[in-house]
Amino acid sequence: MIDFFIKGGLLMWPILLCSVTAAAITIHKLLQYRSVRRALSYTPQEIMIKKPAQLEPLVSALAEGLDEEEIAVIGTRQIRNLEKGLGLLSLISVISPLLGLTGTVTGMIRAFQIIAAHGSQINPTLLAGGIWEALITTAAGLFVAIPAHLACHLLEATLDDIALGMKELVTILHARAKREMSSGVQK
């Protein structure tokens, strides 16, 4: 494995950085989203009693009796917070194959430089280093980009579900608060 990395040349370092970053973002988001989804699985009564940290700003806003527009702003802020990192993950899925392609170009340049330097007396083993670099960086870039792209789309879909769940929760809790206020006024 280390041999492949070395044969891939200098561009393997940014590809490795992209790989580690994509993995870290994906794991962090999976854990974060799981936590929020668990909080959204509580009944409205449990949410108002437990006040899970993941939903705290929304629950506090509802408890304070803020109007729907103010609650919508708070919900939007929470969704934006949950989106953090997805842009970078998407960027990694785009630049990783470009880094691999750049390695392909530099590897082929090396191979052609060897051909030019040796003329008709070319030894195929001399070309191997440049060709190795070209193939390894391309493969490495794709091996990073494909899972990053899939993770980004799956996380975006999960976030859409979370946003819908938050909206439904706010609607339910807001309607319940209105009913309680109107029944309290009638007494």
Secondary structure, DSSP 8 states (H G I E B T S, - for coil): -HHHHHHT-TTHHHHHHHHHHHHHHHHHHHHHHHHHHHHHTS-HHHHHHH--GGGHHHHHHHHTT--HHHHHHHHHHHHHHHHTTHHHHHHHHHHHHHHHHHHHHHHHHHHHHHHHHHTT---HHHHHHHHHHHHHHHHHHHHHHHHHHHHHHHHHHHHHHHHHHHHHHHHHHHHHHHHHHHHHHH-
